[in-house]
């Protein structure tokens, strides 16, 4: 079983960096490149761990950006590559409406505490971004026996983040989860990092565009075979 894992596409964002040290970016081109890669790789599903849209507080989401996202997800559906997602911190009003419409149309199933089993190999779970982290989110329905488990989150998780005040710690997640987790796929951190603890591989995939000066746009493929989770990074 193979997944394409991407995160923080921030569709609609026009610049990377900050203020005077900023540059133009093309998030739609990055998104389309990730979709092309998913189809070329023949993945079983695409998993997005939050911030699909940038959803600027002042300007919202232009219709052209919503259409580009819809077209990309439809292209995946036509290639029989389902697109699973969680909400990130940029899922404000219009972003929520767009994604709820995609979900209602069957184009983008929303991951939650119930397992979505892909290829009899992995059970996918998701937790949407929490402004105030609530450990009560870690209650999950049990997966079928014999499959790996992968949790998708969009939070600042130590020790993968450099934030001195992270939302939570990987050890806490593993201890408080009602099921055993084999993998933790993160969004939000805009970096490429990996940690392993108590048999769980936690990783974040960066972003599909150069949001920071030291970030190379990339996605990852996740292969699950005989309960083992392997990852390969693909630069865009």
Secondary structure, DSSP 8 states (H G I E B T S, - for coil): -EEEEE----BT--EEEETTEEEE--HHHHHHHHHHHHHHHT-SEEEE-S-SB--BTTTB--HHHHHHHHHHHHHHHHTT-EEEE---TT--HHHHHHHHHHHHTTSS-B--SS-EEETTTEEEEE----SS--GGGG------TT-EEEEEE-S-EETT---TT-SEEHHHHHHH-SS--SEEEE-SS-SEEEEEETTEEEEEE--SS--STT---EEEEEEEETTEEEEEEEE-
